[in-house]
Amino acid sequence: MPVRETEREVVLTHPTDDTTNVHILKYGATVYSWKLKSEEQLWLSTAAKLDGSKPVRGGIPLVFPVFGKNETDEYLSKLPQHGLARNSTWEFLGQTKENPPTAQFGLKPEISNPELIKLWPMDFLLILTVELGPDYLKTAIEVENTSCSKELKFNWLFHTYFRIEDIEGTMVSNLAGMKVYDQLLKESYVDKHPVVTFNEETDVIYQNVSPERAIQIVDKGVQIHTLKRYNLPDTVVLESVG
Ligand SMILES: O=P(O)(O)OC[C@H]1O[C@@H](O)[C@H](O)[C@@H](O)[C@@H]1O
């Protein structure tokens, strides 16, 4: 069965290989596990909670309508870090394709976290699509402003945490020469390094990375992921442990 729904989650399994699957928690529509031939690809903190008591630490948290904390906008500034999508229970809209198995989830104000939507009273519709390929995972978001009169200001981010056993031998390539904002140093510079390595705590945003640049994650000389993006110009590189 390629798509299985339980009260808590939706599981997509690839029809040609049942060791390739993805688990999506309805809370936050958070992809918290993606296995390729039984190998887990995503990091999940040992302290992660999957019971809806707090946003999942790990997997692919969905960041909307604000990335980090907003200090200036009248409404966005009232929301907690990374907004309200990851703290709301999404509706499972169903399976849209058999192969590759594809499922959709929706979020609108009526079902959003009641405490948080009070702080950001906007009209919107989010449709998340998750497609499980035999050797890839594709996630896509549609954001619709359902108000006839109000502007909708928002950030969107797939805050993906990849699983890496030993970060010391890991590099991220194809970001050389890009403008970067360092969230820890609170400063901008052009990254002159040929590759990104992880010798110290890292939390940076590469700005306006063209969609033609496929970003690669190389682990001990082996290319383990190629990231392709469409209409998502900024790329966050951060290291997380624990
Ligand atoms: O701890 P949170 O709210 O899940 O956020 C995870 C990380 O998100 C990043 O985008 C922030 O720059 C980090 O500072 C933060 O640690």
Ligand as a Chemical Component Dictionary entry (heavy atoms), coordinates in Angstrom:
data_LIG
# 
_chem_comp.id                   LIG 
_chem_comp.type                 NON-POLYMER 
_chem_comp.pdbx_formal_charge   0 
_chem_comp.three_letter_code    LIG 
# 
loop_
_chem_comp_atom.comp_id 
_chem_comp_atom.atom_id 
_chem_comp_atom.alt_atom_id 
_chem_comp_atom.type_symbol 
_chem_comp_atom.charge 
_chem_comp_atom.model_Cartn_x 
_chem_comp_atom.model_Cartn_y 
_chem_comp_atom.model_Cartn_z 
_chem_comp_atom.pdbx_ordinal 
LIG O1 O1 O 0 15.509 25.934 17.760 1  
LIG P1 P1 P 0 14.563 26.197 16.642 2  
LIG O2 O2 O 0 13.552 27.271 16.935 3  
LIG O3 O3 O 0 13.938 24.928 16.130 4  
LIG O4 O4 O 0 15.431 26.712 15.453 5  
LIG C1 C1 C 0 16.457 25.944 14.905 6  
LIG C2 C2 C 0 17.511 26.860 14.327 7  
LIG O5 O5 O 0 16.950 27.573 13.257 8  
LIG C3 C3 C 0 17.857 28.394 12.586 9  
LIG O6 O6 O 0 17.268 28.905 11.447 10 
LIG C4 C4 C 0 18.305 29.483 13.514 11 
LIG O7 O7 O 0 19.193 30.347 12.878 12 
LIG C5 C5 C 0 18.989 28.822 14.690 13 
LIG O8 O8 O 0 19.404 29.800 15.596 14 
LIG C6 C6 C 0 18.065 27.832 15.362 15 
LIG O9 O9 O 0 18.762 27.119 16.346 16 
# 
loop_
_chem_comp_bond.comp_id 
_chem_comp_bond.atom_id_1 
_chem_comp_bond.atom_id_2 
_chem_comp_bond.value_order 
_chem_comp_bond.pdbx_ordinal 
LIG O1 P1 DOUB 1  
LIG P1 O2 SING 2  
LIG P1 O3 SING 3  
LIG P1 O4 SING 4  
LIG O4 C1 SING 5  
LIG C1 C2 SING 6  
LIG C2 O5 SING 7  
LIG C2 C6 SING 8  
LIG O5 C3 SING 9  
LIG C3 O6 SING 10 
LIG C3 C4 SING 11 
LIG C4 O7 SING 12 
LIG C4 C5 SING 13 
LIG C5 O8 SING 14 
LIG C5 C6 SING 15 
LIG C6 O9 SING 16 
# 
